[in-house]
Amino acid sequence: MAYGNFKATVWSKYIQHELTQKAIAADWCNKKFEGDAKHNERVKILGVGKPTIGSYNGSSIGTPETLEDSSVYLAINQADYFNFMVDDVDRAQAQPGLMEALMSEATDAMAEKADKYIYGLVSDAGGTNSSAAAVTSAATARSAIHLGILYLRENNADHSSQIVLELPWFVYNYLKQDVIELDTSNSALIKKGILGMYDGCYVRATNNLKTSSAGANWHAVIRTKEAVAYADGIDKVEAFRPETLFSDAVKGLHTYGAKVVRPKEMYEMIVKKS
């Protein structure tokens, strides 16, 4: 078999690593549940309520209270695949860089789809400006963004919560004069698509945001890293020989799920160009 030496484990790890680098929406999520993603399963996210804080005066503090269980379930309900042909899998793996290039193209497409799925959850945000704000200048860009930042901070999402502004490129174009660029020591953040800092928040621009009104409205996102829970995994990467063709092929399956678990730490900012 031409694909007898196919390195399934090697390529699964490669794709998983590449997805981590390229899926920027997924990168800014609570990913403590990574590795638990199996299609049609659920991951339980534990949560508890806050205890009541009382003033102690030396007397009995009473019976311990029972805290409310706020656990939620993250459904692994998304499954994407790739399925492409190569002349000879063994030969392709032997040519330096060829399989990496092929897998990279597949990973790019999967990362883009996962990002769009996560950004599609924006309607579950706790806050929104409800009607689209026209952004036609730096002043209108700042005005729209400040409402979202204020919403998060009034809900106790301070600087230590790592707030990110995820904007369409036309909004960033107006804002970029106010964005503080990262220095070279922040290369890891730059690779994640971080363009700089604005008002203590990270900034990045993307074309994968949700749109509405025939593409006229863009649903930008302002959120903390804890607002959305995400889990994914590469279930399978296999080489095979199609029965009806004289060629080799490679297929892979990516399963994942996401859920807004802290809606008060996420703001939907609907913007338009005019």
Beta strands, then each sheet from edge to edge (+ up, - down):
strand 1: 42-45
strand 2: 72-75
strand 3: 78-86
strand 4: 127-128
strand 5: 133-134
strand 6: 164-167
strand 7: 196-198
strand 8: 201-205
strand 9: 210-212
strand 10: 217-223
strand 11: 228-240
strand 12: 248-260
strand 13: 266-272
sheet 1: 1+ 2-
sheet 2: 3+ 12- 11+
sheet 3: 4+ 13+ 5+
sheet 4: 4+ 13+ 10- 6+ 8+ 7-
sheet 5: 4+ 13+ 10- 9+
end
